[in-house]
Amino acid sequence: MLGPLNAFVGDSLEDRKNYVWALFRILVSAMFMTHGYSKLFGESPQALTGSGITTLNIGDLISYPIPMDINLLFIAGSIELVGGFFILVGLWTHLVAFLTMTLMLMAYLIAHFAWFPTLNGGEMAALYFLCYLMIFVFGAGPISIDSWLAVRNQEEHEKQ
């Protein structure tokens, strides 16, 4: 019963998978940018130094004061906003996806550490980590600046 449906969907989506991947990348990064925007320009904008999270605490295991009293929420908001934009347009995708994965792992360990993530809001950090893991592994796809740059570089090498 599901065989014909799977065949129909599989055949019809095969031609559109690049568009679906671009849509996934763009929507994930656009939503990610809203988190950064709210940290930097929202109701309680974060300053670079002085307030917010100025000590790195991972559970009861690690407690490390950040040099120069730098606010980790400002750094996180900047990475979310700027990194989200780079992923949105598909520029330096692997590097930025790795950076955002690291940010989400640190966010989970610092602010949302629990065995059951829905108890303290950690599911968003976990979902963003998984989304950016997929983007890191598969890249930006053919509808991106990275792809355009790769084609341009290949054409330049062929001319030489």
Buried (B, 14 or more C-beta within 10 A) or exposed (E): EEEEEEEEEEEEEEEEEEEEBBEBBBEBBEBBBEBBBBBBEEEEEBEEEEEBBBEBBEEEEEEEEBEEBBBBBBBBBBBBBBBBBBBBBBBBBBEBBBBBBEBBBBBBBBBBBEEEBEEEEBBBBBBBBEBBBBBBEBBBBBBBBBBBEBEEEEEEEEEE
